[in-house]
Amino acid sequence: MVTKMNALKISKDRTTVVEETSIPEFFLPNQILIKVKAVASNPTDWKHISYGIGPVGSTVGCDAAGIIIKLGRNETEQKFITDKFGYKVGDFITGVVHGASVLHPENGAFADYALLDSSICTKFTTKTTDGYEEGKKLGDIIESGSSIDSFEKAATLPVSLYTAVMVLIINLGKKLEFVDSSSEWQDANSTLLVYGGATAFALNLLQLNKLTKSFKNVVTIASSKHEKVLKSYGVTENFDYKIEGFLETIVKKYPNINVIIDAVSNENTFNDSYATAKKLYKNEKIKLINLMAWDNNKVPEDLRDVEKVDVGSTLLYCVLGLEVPFGPVTIPANEVYRKIAVENIPKLNKIVADGSLKCITIKINEKEGLEGAADAVEGIKLGKNRGEKFVARI
């Protein structure tokens, strides 16, 4: 077996460079080594580079889809993985990696090979022999709404979909149980507001919400061009953020909103969400969830009101069960978070296999290989994505 590969690394000037390096060695029990075939870029990728979170020389990238070439470190682990999850060499698989990690800088998604944790992976099948999206070339768009049946589509899942799972269960207190249309709603009374309804995370969350019948009433904020797909995922009403006074309209029309998810999580959307939560407050705190690990201290003291707004967040890296050195802070290993991930993420195999989970809009990078991955990272950093996920074929 080959021992060398190419990987996209963080360089000394905080950009990226393709370098030859060793294939990562197994460092956790029951890992899977995959030949990477497609990767997707996320905002966390460029932030690890530009903000100095990832060490120089570390491999970038979190979302990878590929083919299993080795199960575990030995026969015992191989048997466990096969018996527990049904995975075998040659299966198509997608999973999350902590790219540009301080603990394991040698392992990242943007490489020829990557290690995945078998307990938090998702298996898929493809329609074509080579596994890539049928009839699509470099630079093409894959429209949303079809089943997860190619490397490109599967590569978009881990970060956004797994984050949605954790938010649904931990932050929103719902069960990840896929039910039929005759089942009762878990919450038929209150209303959920999602700021940034067309983000990859939100589109997956909305689908999970509908498939688990969690919140019956969901309101989103997104461009009106996404309205059709949002309605198909069970959204009651969408408000276009380009229309003046949209937040005031939402407060007046939906005063029973008690949970806001800021799926964009930049300074402006967080501040707007916080101000909206304060206006919505009646006798119960409004829950505000963000994706940046921010708490109430993010809000200027003169605007902060902890009696009215309960700020919460999530950090997907905790699914690996390791401590997370994150800039100047180290987040301890979270056993509860890990347990919930291991118990629930494997359930996603069902909705991928039966086609009930649909893909989001995808832009295949014009460049192939790791150069395409680097280009996708830069595109996200420059804000070139407009309602589509950037994917590169490796």
Buried (B, 14 or more C-beta within 10 A) or exposed (E): EEEEBBBBBBEEEBEBBBBEBEBBEBEBBBBBBBBBBBBBBBBBBBBBBBEEBBBBBBBBBBBBBBBBBBBBBEEEBBEBBBEEBEBEEEBBBBBBBBBBBBBBBBBBBBBBBBBBBBBBBBBBBBEEEEBBBEEBEEEEEBEBEBBBBBBBBBBBBBBBBBBBBBBBBBBBEBEBEBBEEEEEBBBEEBBBBBBBBBBBBBBBBBBBBBBBBBBBBBBBBBBEEBBEBBEBBBBBBBBEBEEEEBBEEBBEEBEEBBBBBBBBBEEEBBBBBBBBBBBBBEEEBBBBBBBBBBEBEBBEEEEBEEEBBBBBBBBBBBBBBBBBBBEEEEBEEBEEBBEBBBEBBBBBBEBBBEEEBBBBBBBBBEBEBBBBBBBBBBBBBEEEBEBBBBBBBB
